[in-house]
Amino acid sequence: MAFDGITVAAITGELQNTLTDGRINRIAQTEGDELLLTIARAPERGGGQVRLLLSADATLPLLYLYEGNKQAPMTAPNFCMLLRKHLQNGRIREIVQPGLERIVRFRIEHLNEMGDLTTKTLLIELMGKYSNIIFLDADEQTIIDAIKRVPSSVSSVREVLPGRTYFIPQTRENPLEATADSVCRMLGSVAGPLAKAIYGSFAGISPVVAQELCFRAGLDGDEPAISAGEDGLGRLAAEFVSLMQSVREGAFTPTLYRETDTGIVREYAAIPLTMYEKDAAITADHMESISALLSGYYARKNSQTRIRQKSADLRSLVRTALERTVRKLEQQRKQLADTQKRDRYRLYGDLLTTYGYDIPMGVKEAVLNDYTTGQEVRIPLDETLSAAQNGTRYYERYARQKRTAEAVEEQLTQTEEAVSHLESVAAALDIAQTEGDLAQIRQELMESGYIRNRVQQQTGRNGRKKGGSREPASKPLHYISSDGFDIYVGKNNTQNDQLTFREANGGDWWFHAKKIPGSHVVLMTGGREVPDRAFEEAAALAGYYSKGREQDKVEIDYLRRRDVKKPAGAKPGFVVYYTNFSMAIAPDISSLREVSATSSACSL
């Protein structure tokens, strides 16, 4: 699923039809490598406002029309301020893609400081780890600035710095200029696999498109190119030229291909992939636009990627604390095990006190009869001490180990609770979806003492970094069962406590994965009788939002909410219950409908 040159051509065509002559009303840098432009469309193109997302993320570069909105930092970064100075209220005059490169240029007309009309270029390079958003002067050769500056110490091929000359490193042929003869000549001499020869020789061609071209030509893309023969290469060249003609004409069919049985997305493309459309196990979903396809496929993935990046510090902190606490737990268990022989020392003391009068000084061992069992007991002795003194030492050793055991048992309980708490926080980080979720987790870690005062001083009372973006309120996930019941899922310990003890009624049903860190799940009954299917769906949610998500089946405990208790002073998310039902269920929630946070009825 590559954001290849053909996909870029499709999104470029859509943007040309939608944004040309549009005015840039707002520029926001929502992430360190991401822009969100709000554009007023020209009346002849439908009018109204649309948003354009440009992301130069190294793992997930994106460009598409964005239907939602994003929170921007309270203080705009320098690159954003620069763009606002030059491009705010500018008009987009042209949107072009050079060749089939993964590059889109926006030529924007605006008034400079003197009131003169001038043109500058904002371009995005969608090239994996080399992705960037670059602002160019009117000549389109001089770099004014970039969202990611690249000095010579990072790249010896091309510096991306203010004042440097901009150029595109050309390493492969432009497929839009290829002819049937040039395709045959280029591929006929390659010894490697045919599909690899195609995408390795021409810019903007992904491995999937290369395999599709081979399929259309009746060739095996994994076979050596030289084995295709003259006829095979001729068919391939004809298909290649035909596809490029379709790209030039803008004949795109944005399609999502998924497995019919599981719904798992196998691939997407801006052109028909006949190798999938002829497969009965694959279902093709044709989308109304390339932006709709990219938004539908990448929106959640992009959100998850961003959240994982932003939670990296918390993940590292929790992982380190958990490793340290687990080591402490192992040491305490070993220490407790070492005290288990304390009763033997008391027995030695009792026997030496009873029979000590008959034991001479200077012996290293005494063999005495245990009057409780009738067995002989060998007792090591300090030959410099009398039997009574040896007995006193064994009593002292017994008392010392008894005190140690009592203290360690209490510490052990506390450490086990700390491990359980940290594991639950780690599970919450895995399912966090918004910065609000992370803010709640950060606040919990602060209150638990895992984040020190130095970090606390940099955050507000809600755990948000001062000067950072305004996080939206974080709420539990909301699902609707097949029978119309509301099911809520806490995404962290704060939400778990609020959901279980503030929002749920005593007659509602509560679910949790058995002895596994995970979310509290509440099935709201509304006083109605709950069918078996609703129980199973709520249990599946509890399994899915737990550490057992990857298992075939997860054992789930469920009971009335009134029977769930929280001990005084317990850590967030910790509860106890003494009677429950259980079921083993597959953590599959594909049949459940999630309700958006804005329409959720939960009052959290």
N, C-alpha and C positions, 0 to 999 in steps of 0.2 A: 504494500500500500504506500507507494511513493508519491510525494508531491513533485511530479516530474514536469518536464517542459510542456507536455500536452495539457496537463491539468492547469498549468500557468496560462497557457494560451486560452483555455476555456474561461478562466476567471478574468483574464484581461478583456476578452470580448464582452463578458457580462458587465464589467466595470465601464467599458467604453459606452455601452448602451445606456447605462444607468447614471454615471457620474460626470460625463463630459459636459462642460459649461456649468457644472455645479459650483456653489460657493462654500468654502470651508468656514463653518461657523465656530467650531470648537476643536481644540487640539489638546488631548490629554495623554500623558505618558503613564499608563496604568501599571506597567511593570518596568523593570530596569531595561528590558529589551523589547518593549511592546508599546505601540501607539494605538489610540482609538480616536478616529477623526469623525466629527459630526458634520455632515455635508447637506446643504440645502440644494435639492435637485432643481435643475432648470425647468420652467413650466412646460416646455415642449417634451420633457422626459418624465412627466408625471407629477412634478412638484413634490412637496413634502420633504421631510428630513430622513436621512438614512445614516447609518454608522458603518464605518469601514475599519476593520481590525487588521493591523499590520504587526506581525510578531516575528522577531529575529531570534527566537529561542533556538539554542543549538540542537536540542533534541526534537523540537516540534515547531519548525517555522511554518507560519500560516499567513494567508491573505484571503479574506472573504468579507462579504457584507454581513454585519453582525446585528442580530435583531434585539439583543438584550442591552444591558448597560453594565459598566464596571466602575467601581470606586477608584478615584484618582488620589494620589498623595496630597496631603494638605499643603505641602510645599513642592512646587513643580521642579523637576530636575533641570539642569542647565540646558540640555539638548531640547527639551520641551519648550523652555522659555525662548530659545533661539528660533525655533520654528514658529512660535506665536508671534514673535517680532516681525518675521519676514512673510509668513504665509497666512496669518489670521485674516479672514475675509478675502483671501485670494480666490481666484477662479481657476478651476481645472480645465485647461484647454486641450490637453492631449494625454492619452494613456496608451503606452506602447510597450511591446515586448521585443527586444532585439533578437532576431532569429527565433530559435526555439530554446533560448537560454532561460534559466529559472530566475529571471529578472523582470521587474515591471517598473517602468519610469512614468512618473506623474509630472507633466510640465504644467506649472502653475503660474498664472499671471497675477501680478500684484503691484501696488504702488510702493515705491521706495521712500526713504526719509525725505527726499526732495519733492515727492509728489509725482515723480515720473513713472510711467508704466514700464515694468520690467518683468522678466521671466526667470524663474529658477526651477530646479528639478529635484524632486524627492523620489528616491528609488529604493526598492527593497530587493535584496538578493536572498533567495530561498534555497540555500545551498548547505543544508545540514549544519555542521559545526562552524562553517564559514559564513553563515547567514548574517546579514547586517542590514541596517536602514541608514542610507547615506544621503546627505543634503549637498547638492552641487550648485555651483554658480551658473550664470546664464549660458556660459560656453559649454556646459555639461562635461567639462574636463577637470575643473578645479574643485577639490573637496572643500566645502565650508566646514562641515563637521559630520560626525557619524554617531549613531547611538552606541556603537562599540568601536572604540579606537583601537587600531592595530599597529603597534610600533614595529620597527625592524627586528627587535629582539624576539617578537612573537612570530613574525612571518618575514622570511627573507625574499619572498616572491613579490609581495605587494604590501606597501604601507597604506593604511587608511587613517590619515591624520589631516587636520586642517592645513590647507595650502598645498597638499600633495596632488599630483595628477591622478585622475581616476582612469582606470582602464580595466577591461575584462580579460583575465587570462584565457587565451584561446588554446584549448587542448584537443578539441574534437570538431568534426565537420558539422556545418549547418545542414540539418536534414531537409529543410524547406527548399534548399537550392540543389538537392541531389537529383540526378536523373537515373533512369533505369541502368544505363551503361556504367555510371560512376558507382552505383551500388554494387553491381556485379564485379567490377574491378576491385573495389575495396574489400569485399567479403571473400572473393574467390581465392585469395592468397593467405587467408588466416587459417592457422592450424588448430586453434582452440575451438570450443563449442560454438555453434552457430549463433545462439541467442546472445551469448557473451560478446561475440564479435560485433553484433549489431549495436548493443548499448555501449560498448567500449569504443566504437568508431564514430558515433553520431551524438551530438549534444541533445539533451532533453529527452532521450529515450530511456525509459525505465526497463528493468528486467521483465516485468509483467508484459509490457507492450511488445518487447522483443519476442517473448514466447508466443504472444497472440499473433504476431506477423508470421512466425514459423508455422503456427497452427493453420492460419488461413492459406498458407502456401502448401500445406500438406507435408511439412517437414518436421523432423524432431530437433528441437532447439538444443538438446543436449549432445547431439552428434557433432563431430568436427565439421566446420564450415566447408572444408575442401571435399568432403564426401557428398555434398548436396548435388553435385553435378551441374552441368550447364543448364539443363531444363529446370532443375530445382531452384537454382539461383535466379533464373529468369522469372519464375513464378513469384519468388520472394521479392524481387525488385519491383515487379508490377504491383504487388500488394503494398509495398513500401511507398511507392509514388502515389498510389491511390489514397492511402491514409494521409499523406502530407497534403494532398489536394483538399481533403475533407477538413483538415486543420486550417488551411488558408481560407476556406469558405465559411469557417465557423460552424460546421455541421457536427455539433457535439450532442451526446446523449448521456448526461450524468446518471450513472447507475451504481447501485450498491448491491453486491452479491453476497448472499448469506446462505449458510447451510439450512436446508429446509427443515430438518428435524430439530436442530438445537437453536436456530436463530443466530448462531455465531457468525459475525461478519468475516467473510473469507477475503474479499477484495473490493475495491472501488475503482472506478475509472471514468474519464470524461468521454470515452468512446465505447461502443459495444464490444464486450469481450466474448466472442463467439465460442471460445473454448469452455466457458462456463455456461453460456446460455443453452448449450446442447447437452448439459449435464442435468439429469433429472433430480439429483441430490442437491442442486444449487437453485435458489430462488433469486430472481433479478428484480430489484425494486428501482424503478425509474423515477428519478427526482425531477422536480420542476425547474431547478437551477443548480448550477455548480456550487453556489454559495449555500443553498439548502443542504446539498450533499455534504459539503465540508463542515458546515456547522453541526449537522446531525451526527457526523462521525467523530469530529475532533473536539467538539465543545466540552464534553465531560472529560475526555482524555487530556485536553489542554488544562482544564481546571485541576485535575488530579496531579498532573506534572508540576504545575505551579505550586500546589499545596505541599507536595513532597519536597520541593526545593526550599520553600519557606519554613518547613518543619524540620529541616536538616539539623539545626542546632538543638531543637528539642529532642529529636531522635537520638542524637549523639549523647546528650545529657542523660536521657532515660536509659539508654543502653549501658553507659558507663556505671550509672547508679545501680542498675539491675545486676550487672556482673559483680560489682563490689558487694552487693547485698547477698547474692547467692554464695559467694565465697565465704562471707561471714556466717551464713546459715550452715554451710558445710563444716566450718570450724566449730560452731556451737554444737552441732550434732555429734561430732567426734568427741568434744569435751564432755558432753552428757554421757556418751557411751563409756568413757573412761571412768565415770563415777558409778557405773552399774555394779562394780565389785565391792562397793562400800559395805554391804551386809556381811561379806566374808570377814572384813576387818572387825566388825562388831562381834562376830562369832569367835574370832581369834582372841579378842579381849575377854569374852565371857569364859572361854575354856582356860585361858591362862590364869584368870582370877580364881576359877574353881580348883584347878589342879596345880597351880603354881608352886605350892609348898613342896611338891615332890620333884621339882625340876632343879638340878644343880646349876650353879653359875658356870659360864664358859662354854656352854653347848651352843651349836649353831642351829639346831632344829629340835623340835619336840613333836612326838607322835602321841596325840591324845584322842580319847573316845568322845565323839559327839553324842551327848546324852539325848539329843532330840531325834537323832536318826539311827544311832547305834553304829555309825560308820567311823573309821579311823580318819583323823585329820592331821596332815603334816603342816606344822607352823614354823616358818622361818623365824629365827631369833637373832638379836644383836647380842653376841657373846660377852660384850662388856657390860650388859645390863642384866639385872635380875629378872625373873619371870614376871613379877608384879610390875616392874618398870616397862617391860616389853608389852604387857597387857595395857598399861596406860597409854603407851604410844599408839597401839592399834585403836583404842577408843578415840584418841585425838584425831587420828587419820580418818576414822569413820565419821566423826562429827564434822570435820573439815570438808569431806567429800559430800556429805549430806547438805551442808549449806551451799556448796558449789552447785549441786544438782538443782536445788530449789531456785537459786538465782538464774541458772542457765535455762531452766524450763520456762521461766517468765520471759527471759530475753529471747528464747527460741520462738515463743508465741508472737512476740512483737516483730521479730525478723521475718517470720512466715507471713504475717500480715503485710509487712513492707514489700516483700516479694510479690505477693498477690496484687497489691496496689499498683506497683510499678508495671506489672504485666498487663493490668487493666488499662493503664495510661498508654502503654505501647500499642495495645489493641485499638484504643481511641484514636491514636495518631494514624493508624492504618486506614480508618474510615472517615477521617476529617475531610470536609469538603470545602470549607470556607475559612477565611481569616478569622471570622468570629469563633469558629470551632477551636482554632489554635489559640485564640485569646483566652478562652475558657480553660483549656488545658494548661496554658502557661500560668494562669492565675492559680490553678490547683497546685501546680508544682511550687509556686512561690509560697503558698500557704502551708505546704508540707515541708518547706525548708530545703528543697532541692535547688532552688534558684536563690542566690544570695542577695544581700542588700544592694550590692553594687549594680546588679541588673535591675532590681526593683526600682531604684531611683530613676532608671531610664524609662519606666513604664508608668502608666496611669493606674488608677484604682481598678480598672476593668482589665488589667493585664496587657493593654495595648501600648506599643512603643510610642513615646511622645514624638510628635512631628510626623508620625506614620499616617497611613491611610485610614479613613473612617470605616471600620469594619461594620457590616450589617449585623443585626441581631442574629445570633445563632439559635436555631430551633431544632427539635428532634425531627427525624424523617417521618413522613406521613404516608401510609399506604392505605388503599381501599381493597378489602378482600373481595373475592368473587361474589360473595353474598351481601356486599354493601356495608361491611363492618369497618370502622376506623381502627387502624393498627398503627401505633407509634413506636419508634425506635430511638432510644437515646444514643447520641453519638459520642458521649464522653461521660465521665462520672458525675459531673455537675448536672447534666441533663438527665442522667439516670435517676439521681435523687429527686429532682424536681418532677420528673414524669411519674415516678412510682409513688411518691409521698405527698405530692401536691395536686397533680392533675388527675390521677386515676382514682376512681371510687372503689370502695371496699368490695363491691360485687363484680368489678372488672377482673379479667384474667391476666396473670403475669407470667412471663416466659423468660427462661435463661438457659444457656448451654450448661450442661452438668459438669462442674469442676473444670471449666474452661473459661478464661477471660473473654468477656463479650458484653454486648449491649443488653440493657433491660428492654424488654418488648412488652407492651401493654395492648391487649385487645379490649377496646371499649365496647361494652355490651349494650349500653343504653337501656338496660332492663329487659332486653330481649333474650330469647333462647338462642344459644349459639350452636350452629350445625358443626358437624365433624370437620367439614372442609375448611371452615374458618380457623379451627384449632390447628389444623395441619399447616395452613398458610402462615399463621403467626409463629408456629414452631420453626418453619423453614426460614423465616426472617431471623429468628434468634440464632439459628445455626449459621446462616450466611454472615451475619454481623458478629462473628466470634472468631477466635483463633482456629476453630475447626472447619473453616470455610472450604478448605481443599479436600476434606474427607468425603468419602462416599456417603456416609451417614453420620449424623451427630445426635447424641442423646440429649434430649431437652427436658428440663423440669418445668412443670407449669402448675399453678395453683391460683386460688382466689387472692386478689391483692390484699385483702384484709389479713391474710395469714403471713404476709411478708413483714418482717420486723427489722428495725435498724438499732443495733446496740448503742447505748450512750457512749459518745466519744469515738465512735467508729469512723474510719476513713471514708471519704466520698465514694459512693457507689457500693459500699460493703453492706450486705444484708444477711439475715439468717431466716431460715424457715425449718419447720420440724415435721411437716406433713406435705406431701405433694404427689402429683401424678407424673409419669414419665412417658416419653415416646422417642423412638429413634426415627429420624427423618432425613432425607436428602436435602442439603441446603440450596435448593433450586427455587429462585423467586422470579423466574422469567414470566410467569403467568400473572404476577401482581402488578397493579398500577400504582405508581408513585404520584403523589399530589405535590405540586410545586409549593415551595415555602410560603409564597405570597397568598396562596389560597388555602393554606392549612387552617383548620379550625382550632388547633391547639393554641392555647393562650400563653404559652411560654414566651 
